[in-house]
Amino acid sequence: MKLYIVGAGPGDPDLITVKGLKLLQKADVILYTDSLVNEELVALGNPDAEVLHSSGMALEEMVELMADRIRKGKTVVRLHTGDPSVYGAIMEQIALLKGEGIEVEIVPGVSSVFAAAAAVGAELTIPELTQTLILTRAEGRTPVPDKEKLRSLAEHHCTLALYLSATLTKKVVRELIEAGWSEDTPVAVVQRASWPDQLIVRTTLKNLDEDMGKHGIRKHAMILAGWALDPNIHEKSGQYRSKLYDKTFTHGYRKGVKE
């Protein structure tokens, strides 16, 4: 007995993996969060599948439903927005399913952080500028561990990707500035990345909260912050080139040449 947890990707139905799509096409039951997952993607699944919405369900109700269908010999796909492993709340589902003797297979998906980076044409790890990307969230109703407060993480001065933080931008600005970030630090906000109504807002740390308010962005937004998001970074590319394509650099597939 097995449940398939499949990453639906950020919104664009073409951004599901081939493996995820194949599972959808053979699923007898598809359970998905109708407030987040694109219905056009669900429509690509088995036309005879039982399609169920999970947005109004509590954890125990979802697990009971999935376990019931699996015991009846059905192929069940639990379709999660983005990648299930990032803020997917899958651990608690897996724990209860294991208690029911049901295995789980996870199929990864494209996370909104990478869809957002693609939308703004950004490389998030630029040589000699930043080589680290932190995926996190501002602390709201859901607490974060003491050692993971945003101010502490921001002291690394690397690229930050903030999930679930669109209503907490005042806190974000305050904590990053307290960590020594410049008010001029570039920020890119992508609402509903890869959806037809995708909205991109380029701003600075100083103006982030004001610009979010101007555009009415309060949910479904990825906030990317750091100097890798500088809209003029391409004009400075000569300063930040990797060794990978440097003609003087020798590696296992190419011998470098002296200038």
C-alpha positions, 0 to 999 in steps of 0.5 A: 500500500502506497501514497504518492505525494507529487510536487505540482510545481509553482503554477504553470502546468508545464512545470510538473516533472515527467514522473509526476505527470505520469502518476497523475495520468494513472491515478484513481484518486487525486487529492489536491489543495484547490486554493493553490494548485492550478486546476489546468494541471489536475485536468491533465490527469486521468479523466476517470479519477476521483478528484477531491479538494483538500482546502477545507479538510483537517489533517486527520480527515485527509489521512483517513480519506487517503488511507480508505482509498488506498486500502481499496486498491486505488492509486492515490496521488496527493498533489502538493503545490511547489515542492512538497519538501519545502513548507509542504506539511508532509511530515505529519501526513507521513507519520499518520500514514505510517501508523496505518501501514501505508508507505509514501513515495515523494516526487519532487516539484519545482519550488516557487523560489526557482520559478521566481528567480527565473521570472526575474532572470536572476542567478541566486549564487553569483561567484565572489558575490554570494555563494549561499541561498537561505530559504526561510520565512519571517516569524508570524503565527508560526514560530521559528526556532530561536537560532533561526530568527531572521535577523540571525540568518541575515547576518550571513549577508547572502541571498535570502528567499522568504516564503510566507512573509508577504504580510510581514514585510515591516518585520522583514525590513527591520530585522535585515537592517538590524543585521547590517543590511543596506537600505539600498539592498535590491529586493525582487517580489514575485507574486504567483510565479509562473501563473498567467497573472504573475506580478513582479515588483523590483524594489529596495529593502527601504521601499519594500513594505511601501511597494508591497502595499501599493500593489496589494500583495498579501499572499502567494508571493516570494520575496528574494533579497540580496545583491544577486537581485541587482537589476544591473548585475549583468553590467558588472558580470566581468567582476563575478565570473565563475571558474567553470568557463574560465579559459585559464582554469583546468578541470577534468574535461578541459586544460586551461591555457595561459593568457 
